[in-house]
Amino acid sequence: MRSGKILEIFSAKDGCCVVLRTPKWEDLDDLLELINSLVEEKAEIIVDEKLSRDQEAEWLSGLLLRLEKGQTFFLVAEVDGKVVASSDLHLGRGSEKRAGAVGIAVKSGFRDLGIGTRIMHAVVKEAQRIGLKVLVLSVFATNKRAIFVYEKVVFVQTGRVPRKHFREGKYIDEVAMARLLG
């Protein structure tokens, strides 16, 4: 899929206009701001150290190449010209080629507006289009907001890894979730 392709435009619950599209090179600084803002707020994500612009540029260049080759699917949500959320769909290989792993990040101030749910619906639609049979994801057990969104788009909890993460002096379980596709 080409970079910058618009998949959907919609109004969020607060009335702001949201553009769902594939990323482009010009998103570099916004994507860096997104991930580093999540690190700063100690969001329940795996990344716990800020990234440099060079690290983000290396990641983005690889992502755009994989996107163009159809090896991955990645969406950003843009509001007022700024990226405020992103989601990726990693495609499995070998015996897992009919499975995809999903990740999503939504910037503070843009949560609870329906953006995450719309992104998840778009990812599910793309997964079905390319013939995937199952989507999987993992989430911190303490991230109730994310679990709610995933369950709303028909993901079910399939397991738990006790004490997988260690944050702020506490162990946190990881919840595995899956959604079967037609």
C-alpha positions in Angstrom: 0.0 0.0 0.0 1.3 3.4 -0.8 2.2 5.9 1.9 -0.2 8.7 2.6 -3.2 6.8 1.3 -6.4 8.1 3.0 -8.7 5.2 4.1 -11.4 7.2 6.0 -12.4 10.6 7.2 -14.8 10.9 10.2 -15.8 13.2 13.0 -14.7 12.2 16.5 -17.1 12.4 19.5 -15.8 16.0 20.2 -16.5 17.0 16.5 -12.9 17.2 15.4 -12.2 15.9 11.9 -10.1 12.7 11.9 -8.2 11.4 8.8 -7.2 7.7 8.9 -4.4 7.1 6.5 -1.2 5.3 5.9 1.9 7.1 7.2 4.3 9.1 5.1 7.9 10.4 5.6 6.6 13.8 6.7 5.0 12.2 9.8 8.4 11.6 11.3 8.3 14.3 13.9 4.7 13.7 14.8 5.3 10.0 15.2 8.3 10.7 17.4 6.2 13.1 19.5 3.5 10.5 19.8 5.8 7.7 21.1 7.8 10.1 23.4 4.6 11.6 24.8 3.4 8.1 25.8 6.8 7.4 27.4 6.6 10.7 29.3 3.1 9.9 30.7 4.3 6.4 31.6 1.6 4.9 29.4 1.0 1.2 29.6 3.1 0.3 26.5 6.3 -1.7 26.2 8.5 1.2 25.2 9.7 3.0 28.4 12.5 5.2 27.2 12.3 8.1 24.8 13.5 7.6 21.3 15.8 9.9 19.4 15.0 11.4 16.0 17.6 9.1 14.4 16.0 6.0 16.0 12.5 7.0 14.8 13.8 7.9 11.3 15.4 4.4 11.0 12.2 2.8 12.2 10.0 4.9 9.9 12.1 4.3 6.8 11.9 0.5 7.3 8.2 0.7 8.0 7.5 2.7 4.8 9.5 0.1 2.8 7.5 -2.8 4.3 4.3 -0.9 3.7 5.1 -0.3 0.0 6.0 -4.0 -0.4 2.7 -5.1 1.3 4.6 -6.7 4.2 2.8 -4.7 6.9 -0.2 -2.5 7.4 0.1 0.7 9.4 -2.4 3.5 10.0 -2.1 6.9 11.5 -5.0 9.1 12.7 -4.5 12.8 11.9 -6.3 15.7 13.5 -5.6 19.3 12.4 -2.6 18.1 10.4 -0.9 16.3 13.4 -0.7 12.6 14.0 -2.5 11.7 17.2 -2.7 7.9 17.0 -1.2 5.0 15.2 -1.8 1.3 14.7 0.1 -1.5 13.2 -0.7 -4.9 11.9 2.3 -7.2 11.8 1.7 -10.1 9.3 2.8 -13.5 10.4 5.1 -15.7 8.3 5.4 -19.4 7.7 2.8 -21.4 9.6 1.5 -18.1 11.1 0.9 -16.4 7.7 -2.9 -16.3 8.3 -2.4 -14.4 11.6 -1.7 -10.8 12.4 -0.5 -9.0 15.5 -2.1 -5.7 16.3 -0.8 -2.7 18.2 -2.3 0.7 18.8 -1.3 4.0 20.5 -3.5 7.0 21.1 -2.1 10.3 22.4 -3.4 11.8 25.6 -6.1 14.3 24.9 -7.4 12.2 22.0 -8.7 9.2 24.0 -12.3 8.4 24.6 -13.3 10.1 21.4 -13.9 7.0 19.3 -10.6 7.3 17.4 -9.1 4.1 18.8 -12.3 2.1 18.0 -12.4 3.4 14.4 -8.8 2.5 14.0 -9.4 -1.0 15.3 -12.4 -1.4 12.9 -10.1 -0.3 10.0 -7.4 -2.7 11.0 -9.9 -5.6 11.2 -11.3 -4.7 7.8 -7.9 -4.7 6.2 -7.0 -8.0 7.9 -10.2 -9.5 6.4 -9.4 -8.0 3.0 -6.0 -9.6 2.9 -7.3 -13.0 4.1 -6.1 -13.2 7.6 -8.0 -15.7 9.8 -7.1 -14.4 13.3 -5.8 -11.2 14.9 -3.9 -11.3 18.2 -2.7 -8.6 20.6 -1.3 -8.2 24.1 -2.2 -5.6 26.6 -1.1 -4.7 30.1 -3.8 -6.2 32.5 -4.0 -2.8 34.2 -5.0 -1.0 30.9 -8.7 -1.2 31.3 -9.5 1.5 28.7 -7.7 -0.5 26.0 -9.2 -3.8 27.1 -12.6 -2.2 26.8 -12.0 -1.0 23.3 -10.6 -4.4 22.2 -13.6 -6.2 23.6 -15.9 -3.7 21.9 -14.4 -4.7 18.5 -14.9 -8.4 19.4 -11.5 -9.4 20.7 -11.7 -12.0 23.6 -9.2 -12.6 26.3 -7.4 -15.9 25.6 -4.7 -16.0 28.3 -2.5 -14.2 30.8 1.2 -14.1 31.4 1.7 -13.3 35.1 4.2 -10.6 36.1 5.5 -10.1 32.5 6.1 -6.4 32.9 7.8 -4.5 35.7 6.9 -0.8 36.0 7.1 1.7 38.8 8.2 -1.0 41.3 5.2 -3.3 40.5 4.7 -6.4 38.4 2.0 -6.3 35.8 0.3 -9.2 34.1 0.0 -9.3 30.3 -3.4 -10.2 28.8 -3.5 -12.0 25.5 -6.5 -11.3 23.3 -7.6 -12.7 19.9 -10.3 -12.2 17.3 -11.2 -14.8 14.8 -12.0 -13.5 11.3 -14.5 -15.0 8.8 
